[in-house]
């Protein structure tokens, strides 16, 4: 009876995996889209500062989702290497720039009769040079460093111990990202204590977030290895 149940589970698993089959090119497109989306949403969310659980220290809303970008970066670098990761990074950069320019163009349009939310629009999703500059520079710098360190650790460990390259690269990438973004976006606009607090909280929260998400990253990498097919198989199946 137990053997029958195990065989049934194995058949179901194999069936589901067969339905999830995806080519390497298709997966690259999906991961690129996800990375761009995470960056754009994080930048919009970063315009809100909130109290860190009653401590009086401030935290920007972008830190909630942004750690996912490094999870995606690790997955991309694992399967596509440093060159592939850079392509995704620059594509996400371009998509975010398009979003920023579009929102800025809308901001410049004259408010319609009866619409009284212009100031609210400008305050929440309007063009904020420091936020935009800090975000774009920090993203490119942090992500490229993350991918570079990831590849180097993978070479040193000969492809073993995924967690070492995932977390090790994030330690460097997140540090550079946090320093650049926080300095460009907020220095001089908040007190020194709040600035230092924001730096520490943002960095620690990103590292904690990635550590918590590490099992998810492992699961994603494992699943991708099972469902990915090469381009020749994809063409033949079509």
Buried (B, 14 or more C-beta within 10 A) or exposed (E): EEEEEEEEEEEEEEEEEEEEBBBBEBBBEEBBBBBBBBBBBBBBBBBEBEEBEEEEBBBBBBBBBBBBBBBBBBBBBBBBBBEBBBBBBEBBBEBBEEBBEEBBEEEEEEEEEEEEEBEEBEEEBBBBEBBBBBBBBBBBBBBBBBBBBBBBBBEEEEEEEBEBBBBBBBEBBBBBBBBBBBBBBBBEEBEEEBBEBBBEBBBEBBBEBBBEBBEEBEEBBEEBEEBBBEEEEBEEEE
